[in-house]
Amino acid sequence: QQQQQQQQVPPLLSRDDDGNYEVDRSAIENFLRPPPEELPEDIEMPIWDHLEELRERVLVALLAAGVAIGGCFAFSKELVLFLEAPVADAGVRFLQLSPGEFFFTTFKVAGYSGLLLAAPTVLYEVIAYVVPGLTKAERKFLAPVVFGSSILFYIGLLFSYEILTPAALNFFVSYAEGAVESLWSIDQYFEFVLVLMLSTGLSFQVPIIQIMLGQLGIVNSTQMFSLWRYVVVGSTVAAAVLTPSTDPFTQALLAIPLVGLYMGGASVVKFIEQSKAKTQTA
């Protein structure tokens, strides 16, 4: 009889401890329309005040980016020498193949470097604008995610500069040794290096995405671990797309850390799940 009563319960309803029906809210629905008790107690603002605040924060972010880019342009030649360091001892010579190529290349280097320096300020302005609209649980969850995302991004840049970029460039130099002299276009070289570094930094955000999906209840750690075969294939494909080179050695250097980051992210999600289970049973 109890099984018959449970079968008669509509799929979107469930029974509470008192036997009353209650709506069974999914994780996605909780995220889009959180319950009233989870909403913050801040004072509501009219739409025009929100737009004014948005305008001010966008101006501050643009000002910070402009100042950072201008400062980096003042030291653009030093930045160029810094980015040439991975192949400085490989006998590579850089050429300016068209009038003004080096001048516009310094603009590109200063732009990327300035955006990286201004990223903390821009991120702060975005967070400060978004935080009032988050629930209490999301506010507690936001700080670790932002901090971890920033750390992983800069670790990805460091990994690319110290390991991935030198390995890829030295591979090209050694492959051409004895056949052709390495005379590289300065613009194409920096396009290769900057794209590789930024794509590596972005790809290191995989654990953050996993933690967010786990916190929202969309995917659990068991499901993440069960997909490891697809992750290996997906990491190989992602490495082939993200790296501007076509050699398998460079792609493997990025694919292997991606698999490690995914397994690490799944382990963190499992640890969070176990911590929540202990807290609920305590």
C-alpha positions in Angstrom: 0.0 0.0 0.0 2.9 2.4 0.8 4.5 1.6 -2.6 1.2 2.4 -4.3 0.9 5.8 -2.6 4.5 6.6 -3.6 3.7 5.7 -7.2 0.7 8.0 -7.2 2.8 11.0 -6.2 3.3 13.3 -9.2 6.9 13.4 -10.5 7.5 17.0 -9.5 6.2 16.5 -5.9 7.6 14.6 -2.9 6.4 13.9 0.6 8.0 15.7 3.6 8.4 14.2 7.1 4.8 15.1 8.0 3.4 13.4 4.9 2.6 16.6 3.1 3.4 17.2 -0.6 6.1 19.7 -1.5 7.6 20.7 -4.8 10.8 18.8 -5.7 13.0 21.6 -7.0 15.9 20.7 -9.2 19.4 22.2 -8.9 19.0 24.3 -12.0 15.6 25.6 -10.8 17.2 26.5 -7.4 19.9 28.4 -9.2 17.5 30.3 -11.5 14.8 30.9 -8.9 16.4 30.5 -5.4 14.0 30.0 -2.4 13.2 33.2 -0.4 15.2 32.2 2.7 18.4 32.1 0.5 18.0 35.6 -0.8 20.1 38.4 0.7 18.5 41.0 2.9 20.0 44.0 1.0 18.0 47.0 0.0 16.5 46.7 -3.5 17.7 49.3 -6.1 15.7 50.7 -9.0 16.8 49.7 -12.5 18.3 53.1 -13.2 20.5 52.9 -10.2 21.7 49.5 -11.4 22.5 51.0 -14.8 24.4 53.9 -13.2 26.4 51.6 -11.1 27.2 49.4 -14.1 28.3 52.5 -16.1 30.7 53.6 -13.2 32.2 50.1 -12.8 32.7 49.8 -16.6 34.5 53.1 -16.7 36.7 52.1 -13.8 37.6 48.8 -15.5 38.3 50.6 -18.8 40.5 53.2 -17.0 42.5 50.5 -15.2 43.0 48.6 -18.5 44.0 51.8 -20.3 46.6 52.7 -17.6 48.0 49.2 -17.5 48.3 49.0 -21.3 50.0 52.4 -21.4 52.4 51.4 -18.7 53.3 48.2 -20.5 53.8 50.1 -23.8 56.4 52.2 -22.1 58.3 49.0 -21.3 57.3 47.2 -24.5 60.9 46.5 -25.7 61.7 44.9 -22.3 58.6 42.8 -22.6 59.6 41.8 -26.1 63.0 40.6 -24.9 61.3 38.8 -22.0 59.0 36.9 -24.5 62.0 36.1 -26.8 63.8 34.4 -23.9 62.4 30.8 -24.6 64.5 30.7 -27.8 67.2 33.1 -26.9 69.9 30.4 -26.8 68.6 28.4 -29.8 70.1 30.7 -32.5 66.8 32.1 -33.7 66.9 35.5 -35.5 63.8 37.7 -35.5 63.1 39.8 -38.6 60.8 42.8 -39.3 59.3 41.7 -42.7 57.2 44.9 -43.3 57.5 48.6 -42.4 56.1 49.1 -38.9 55.7 45.4 -38.1 57.7 45.7 -34.9 55.9 48.9 -33.9 52.5 47.2 -34.2 53.8 44.1 -32.5 54.8 46.1 -29.4 51.2 47.4 -29.4 49.9 43.9 -29.4 52.3 42.8 -26.6 51.5 45.8 -24.5 47.8 45.2 -25.0 47.9 41.6 -23.9 50.2 42.4 -21.0 48.1 45.3 -19.8 45.0 43.3 -19.8 46.7 40.7 -17.7 47.8 43.3 -15.2 44.4 45.0 -15.2 42.5 41.6 -14.8 42.3 41.8 -10.9 40.8 45.2 -11.1 38.3 44.3 -13.8 37.4 41.1 -12.0 36.8 43.0 -8.8 34.5 45.4 -10.5 32.5 42.5 -12.0 32.3 40.8 -8.7 31.3 43.9 -6.8 28.4 44.5 -9.3 27.2 40.9 -9.2 27.5 40.1 -5.5 24.3 41.9 -4.4 22.2 39.7 -6.6 23.7 36.4 -5.3 22.2 34.2 -2.6 23.9 33.7 0.8 25.2 30.3 -0.3 26.5 31.7 -3.6 28.4 34.5 -1.8 30.2 32.0 0.4 31.1 30.0 -2.7 32.2 33.0 -4.8 35.4 33.9 -3.1 37.1 30.5 -3.3 36.1 30.1 -6.9 37.4 33.5 -8.0 40.6 33.0 -6.0 41.2 29.5 -7.4 40.4 30.6 -10.9 42.9 33.4 -10.8 45.6 31.2 -9.3 45.0 28.5 -11.9 45.0 31.0 -14.8 48.4 32.5 -13.8 49.8 29.0 -13.2 48.7 28.1 -16.7 50.6 31.2 -18.0 53.7 30.2 -16.1 53.5 26.6 -17.3 53.2 27.7 -20.8 56.1 30.2 -20.6 58.4 27.8 -18.7 57.6 24.4 -20.2 55.1 24.4 -23.1 56.4 27.3 -25.2 60.1 26.4 -25.0 59.4 22.8 -25.8 57.3 23.7 -28.8 59.8 26.3 -30.2 62.9 24.1 -29.6 61.2 21.3 -31.4 60.7 23.5 -34.5 64.3 24.7 -34.3 65.8 21.3 -33.9 63.6 19.9 -36.7 64.8 22.6 -39.1 68.5 22.4 -38.0 70.8 21.5 -40.9 68.2 22.2 -43.5 67.1 25.8 -43.1 68.1 28.8 -41.0 65.6 29.9 -38.4 64.6 33.4 -39.4 61.3 34.1 -37.9 58.8 37.0 -38.3 58.5 38.9 -35.1 54.8 39.4 -35.5 54.0 35.7 -36.2 56.3 34.6 -33.3 54.5 36.8 -30.8 51.1 35.7 -32.2 52.2 32.1 -31.6 53.5 32.7 -28.1 50.6 34.9 -26.9 47.9 32.6 -28.2 49.6 29.6 -26.7 50.0 31.2 -23.3 46.4 32.6 -23.1 44.9 29.3 -24.4 46.9 27.4 -21.7 45.7 29.8 -19.0 42.1 29.4 -20.0 42.4 25.6 -20.3 43.6 25.5 -16.7 40.1 26.6 -15.6 38.7 23.0 -16.0 38.7 22.3 -12.2 36.8 25.5 -11.5 34.1 24.5 -14.0 33.9 21.1 -12.4 33.5 22.5 -8.9 30.8 24.9 -10.1 28.9 22.0 -11.7 29.3 19.9 -8.6 28.1 22.8 -6.3 25.0 23.3 -8.5 24.2 19.6 -8.3 24.3 19.1 -12.0 27.1 16.5 -12.0 28.6 14.5 -9.1 32.1 13.2 -8.6 31.1 9.6 -9.5 29.8 10.7 -12.8 33.0 12.7 -13.4 35.3 9.8 -12.7 33.2 7.5 -14.9 33.8 9.8 -17.9 37.7 9.6 -17.8 37.9 7.8 -21.2 36.0 10.6 -22.9 38.1 13.2 -21.0 41.3 11.7 -22.5 39.9 12.0 -26.0 38.5 15.4 -25.3 41.7 16.7 -23.8 43.6 15.5 -26.9 41.1 17.3 -29.2 41.2 20.4 -27.1 45.0 20.5 -27.1 44.9 20.2 -30.9 42.5 23.1 -31.1 44.1 25.4 -28.5 47.7 25.0 -29.5 48.6 27.0 -32.6 51.2 24.4 -33.6 50.4 21.1 -35.3 53.1 18.9 -33.8 51.9 16.1 -31.6 54.6 16.8 -29.0 53.2 20.2 -28.0 49.7 18.9 -28.0 50.7 16.1 -25.7 52.3 18.6 -23.3 49.0 20.3 -23.0 46.7 17.3 -23.1 48.4 15.5 -20.2 48.0 18.4 -17.7 44.4 18.8 -18.8 43.7 15.2 -17.9 45.5 15.7 -14.6 43.5 18.9 -13.9 40.2 17.1 -14.6 41.0 14.2 -12.3 42.1 16.8 -9.6 38.9 18.7 -10.0 36.8 15.5 -9.7 38.8 14.7 -6.5 38.0 18.1 -5.1 34.3 17.7 -5.9 34.3 14.3 -4.1 36.0 15.9 -1.1 33.3 18.6 -1.0 30.6 16.0 -1.2 32.1 14.0 1.7 32.4 17.1 3.8 28.8 18.0 3.2 27.7 14.5 4.1 29.7 14.6 7.4 28.2 18.0 8.2 24.6 16.8 7.6 25.1 13.6 9.7 26.7 15.5 12.5 
